[in-house]
Amino acid sequence: MPALWLGPRAQPAPARRATPAQTEGPYYPVVFPKDSDHDLLRNGTLTYPEGQSAWVEGSVSDLAGKPVAGAQVEIWQCDQAGHYHHPGDGDRADRRFQGFGRVTVGADGRYRFRTLRPVAYAGRTPHIHVKVKLGQRELLTTQVYVAGDPGNARDSLWRNLDEAGRSALTVPFAPGSDGLQAQFPIVVSA
């Protein structure tokens, strides 16, 4: 009889949903900055004092929940004045703000960036662009939004997400001991 028992351990794990993809947008770097590390508030020897500092962190896992070791996570965003390091935006971003960062996740799939709480600019709610690569393969390009920001409801990209998509891409930026903290787990089909 014990061979027929199908208790809780025998149940299949619930299906995980991949993090929704979104547009790369027009400001993905044409030229990567010399300083492309995890700290967007330090560009070489320059320090960016504007805005609210924030840690954006999480893990990259596959649909089965396994960490995607070796994946690269990239983020890019505008500075506090709403400008990107990009010729399409007139290269008007403050040179003290790195604006782009890249990290490679370890065996645990974890990543962490120090940046600023994103701000709105003409036509867009606050957001941070995110790209995940594994070797030469691009696994995901998306955007992460600030929970509770009043601009979300007016943003066409955020509005076009279904409820589950909004939930997956919209995270709180909550006060922490060393700035705001935002947890953004990423699930990819690797």
C-alpha positions in Angstrom: 0.0 0.0 0.0 2.8 2.6 0.7 3.8 2.4 -3.0 0.4 3.9 -3.9 0.5 6.8 -1.5 0.9 10.1 -3.3 1.3 12.6 -0.5 2.5 16.2 -0.9 6.0 15.3 -2.0 4.6 13.4 -5.0 2.8 16.4 -6.3 4.5 18.2 -9.3 6.0 21.6 -8.6 3.7 24.4 -9.7 4.6 25.8 -13.1 6.7 28.9 -13.0 6.0 31.7 -15.4 8.9 33.3 -17.3 9.4 37.0 -16.5 7.6 38.9 -19.2 9.7 40.4 -22.0 9.4 44.1 -22.9 11.0 46.4 -25.4 14.7 47.2 -25.3 13.8 50.8 -25.9 15.8 53.3 -28.0 18.6 53.8 -25.4 20.5 50.5 -25.1 24.2 51.6 -25.2 25.8 52.0 -28.5 29.2 52.0 -26.8 29.6 50.3 -23.4 31.1 52.5 -20.8 34.7 51.7 -19.6 33.2 51.3 -16.1 30.4 48.8 -16.5 30.3 47.2 -13.0 27.5 46.7 -10.5 27.8 50.3 -9.1 26.1 52.8 -11.3 26.6 55.6 -8.8 30.4 55.5 -9.3 31.7 56.1 -12.8 35.4 55.5 -12.6 36.6 57.9 -9.9 33.4 60.1 -10.1 30.6 59.7 -7.6 26.9 60.5 -8.5 25.2 62.2 -5.5 21.8 62.9 -7.1 18.6 61.0 -6.5 17.8 58.2 -4.0 20.3 55.4 -4.0 18.9 51.9 -4.4 20.0 48.3 -4.4 18.3 46.2 -7.1 18.9 42.6 -6.6 17.5 39.1 -7.1 18.3 35.8 -8.8 18.2 34.4 -12.3 16.5 31.0 -12.5 15.0 28.8 -15.2 11.4 27.6 -15.4 12.3 24.6 -13.1 13.7 27.0 -10.4 17.3 26.1 -11.1 19.8 29.0 -10.9 21.2 30.0 -14.4 24.9 30.0 -13.4 27.0 32.2 -15.6 24.2 34.3 -16.9 25.0 38.0 -17.4 22.5 40.6 -16.1 22.7 44.1 -17.6 20.8 47.1 -16.5 20.6 50.6 -17.9 18.6 53.7 -17.0 18.4 57.5 -17.2 20.0 59.8 -14.6 18.1 61.9 -12.1 17.4 64.5 -14.8 15.9 61.9 -17.1 18.8 61.6 -19.6 20.5 58.5 -21.0 24.1 58.0 -22.1 23.1 57.6 -25.7 23.4 59.7 -28.9 19.6 59.4 -29.4 19.1 61.4 -26.2 21.8 63.9 -27.1 24.4 62.2 -24.8 23.1 64.6 -22.1 23.4 62.3 -19.1 25.5 63.4 -16.2 29.0 61.8 -16.7 29.2 61.0 -13.0 26.3 58.5 -13.5 27.5 55.2 -15.0 24.1 54.6 -16.5 24.8 51.0 -17.4 26.0 48.0 -15.4 26.7 44.3 -16.0 27.3 41.4 -13.6 27.8 37.7 -14.1 25.8 35.5 -11.7 27.5 32.7 -9.8 26.3 29.2 -9.1 23.5 30.6 -6.9 22.1 32.8 -9.7 22.2 35.9 -7.6 22.9 39.5 -8.9 23.0 42.9 -7.2 23.3 46.4 -8.5 23.7 49.7 -6.8 21.9 52.4 -8.7 19.2 55.0 -8.1 15.5 54.8 -7.8 14.4 55.4 -11.4 12.7 58.6 -12.3 10.1 59.5 -14.9 11.0 61.3 -18.1 8.8 62.6 -21.0 6.2 60.0 -21.7 7.6 57.2 -19.4 7.0 56.1 -15.9 10.1 55.3 -13.7 11.7 52.1 -14.9 15.0 50.3 -15.3 15.9 48.2 -18.4 17.1 44.7 -17.8 18.7 42.2 -20.2 19.8 38.7 -19.4 22.3 36.8 -21.6 23.9 33.4 -21.5 27.0 33.2 -23.7 25.9 34.6 -27.0 22.2 34.0 -26.4 19.9 36.8 -25.3 17.5 35.1 -22.9 15.4 38.2 -21.9 15.0 41.9 -22.3 12.5 43.6 -20.0 11.9 46.5 -17.7 11.3 46.8 -13.9 8.8 49.3 -12.5 8.4 51.0 -9.2 5.4 49.7 -7.2 2.9 52.5 -6.3 4.3 55.1 -8.7 1.3 57.1 -10.0 2.9 57.3 -13.5 2.5 53.5 -14.0 -1.2 53.8 -15.0 -0.3 56.3 -17.7 2.6 54.3 -19.2 1.5 52.4 -22.3 4.1 49.6 -21.8 3.0 49.0 -18.2 -0.7 49.3 -19.0 -0.4 46.7 -21.8 0.8 44.1 -19.4 -1.8 41.6 -17.9 -2.2 41.5 -14.1 0.4 38.7 -13.7 2.9 40.6 -15.9 2.4 43.8 -13.9 2.9 41.8 -10.7 6.1 40.3 -12.1 7.7 43.5 -13.3 6.5 46.0 -10.6 8.5 45.9 -7.3 8.6 48.0 -4.2 11.6 50.2 -3.6 11.6 50.0 0.2 13.8 51.8 2.7 16.8 49.7 3.9 19.9 50.2 6.0 22.0 51.5 3.1 19.4 53.0 0.7 16.3 51.7 -0.9 16.0 48.0 -1.6 14.2 46.4 -4.6 14.0 42.6 -5.0 13.5 41.6 -8.7 13.6 37.8 -9.3 14.1 36.9 -13.0 12.8 33.6 -14.5 14.0 32.7 -18.0 13.5 29.9 -20.4 17.1 28.8 -20.6 
